[in-house]
């Protein structure tokens, strides 16, 4: 599903440049649940942003579902993001003046799906994350866990090939973190490829594979026995 | 361009962000409102001015003969120049293509009496064209005519106030009145809208007066009219030509400021018009200034709006919004808000202008305060266009920033 070869990325910081990713080789197969770990500054978020076409690489190749992602203009990147990728952010990034249903329906709007159809699909996904009854609530009326579940429903709504989650539990307490991870596991079990960036060991252990990043290179890449969450 | 889905998105954004919408809408409304009111009051100021000075407009040139102040052509200085009937005829002939009427006049100072009573009124010995030049309106009988001029008849047309004072309601037509030692027959009564001065006059044929003055052919002031549609500069040229023609004919030094003097009403009007134009320029500047202030206001608010929405735009981009879609969304929203509130401001401004107490305004030298609808519309449209431009620049920038940067924005 994802194939990365010799990926480099630097940030210009005034006169000096910060080399964040120093040659990443990495591939993800269909249906995997991968945790990308590392301390802050290890380059894990940068890697996710490049994977999510939210940022460009300087060097190296990136293939997503056998499509070469390189030097795309914004318009094309927007279309690819819309079709292939779903995002879950640490800070949820819901649009505050739209209710839960409208937030979930937004990616469908950019696919040109009609309003009626959007609402049906969005409601279906809200049901999937257990928030059918909260569809008319604004983000400000939802708890952190609920917000993240709305964000997950939104990421799923466009039926992407890959779900990218950047510290999805970073802003949540441990109980809600469990709920959210249980949801991610459930979605993964249904066949969706998911990448989770985290710096928490226990969250990483809920995935099927852990990739450890340090100073811009992969130092460890191992399959783990998944810690499956029950009874939440 | 019309896309129901986008409009639904936009209406939601407008509806859910009432403060933002109100703020930007108010900037536009206020800008156009202040423009309309200031411009309207400025127009009122201009109207007052034109009413005061320009309605007395007249296409008349007056010629005043006087004393020379320079020796010329063998004549000594301080010579009294007298215009004669022959000069008038020569003038008529020379300028036949450009002048309409010539009205020679003589100043008359004679005691006036009717029966046993005596009165003091001004007497003008003139030609029939005096009626047209002074805009005398006949109430009764007739004005002095060409036949009177030719036959030197002792007839008089009197002003309304003269008739009232002397005849106290009786019909003056056909009665005889004494001007000096001679008896004149009253043939008509006139009125004049410009005021009492003219209505206190008695009008007699200038030739009759010349005959009384022992057959003199001298005339005093001469009034000349020309085509009403002429511009001020044409009129000035004509009066210059008349002046040099007469100076040559009467052997007056061309550089002599006295001798033959000319007063050109059109020239005075021209100067008044210049002042009116200066007023117009001031009014226009005030208008443009207000518009610019409005445009700056909109630009600020648009920059603020886009800044405030940076994160939302980042989310939209992450979810698959194309840069063009972002620009279209912001622009359509800003056009919609500026158009609605712009026209609202325009309508409110016009309503306020029209409801202002006109008599109260009169005290401030403002008459018929109002704004031309074309100007109001143009100003509103200019403001909308600039609102769009002002919205486009930050929208384009927002559409170009990477979603990751926008998402980081707090």
Interface residues (C-beta under 8 A of the other chain):
Chain A: X49 X52 X54 X55 X74 X75 X78 X79 X81 X82 X83 X87 X89 X93 X94 X95 X97 X98 X102 X106 X107 X109 X110 X111 X112 X114 X115 X154 X158
Chain B: X5 X8 X9 X12 X13 X16 X17 X311 X312 X314 X315 X316 X317 X318 X319 X320 X321 X322 X323 X324 X325 X399 X400 X402 X403 X404 X407
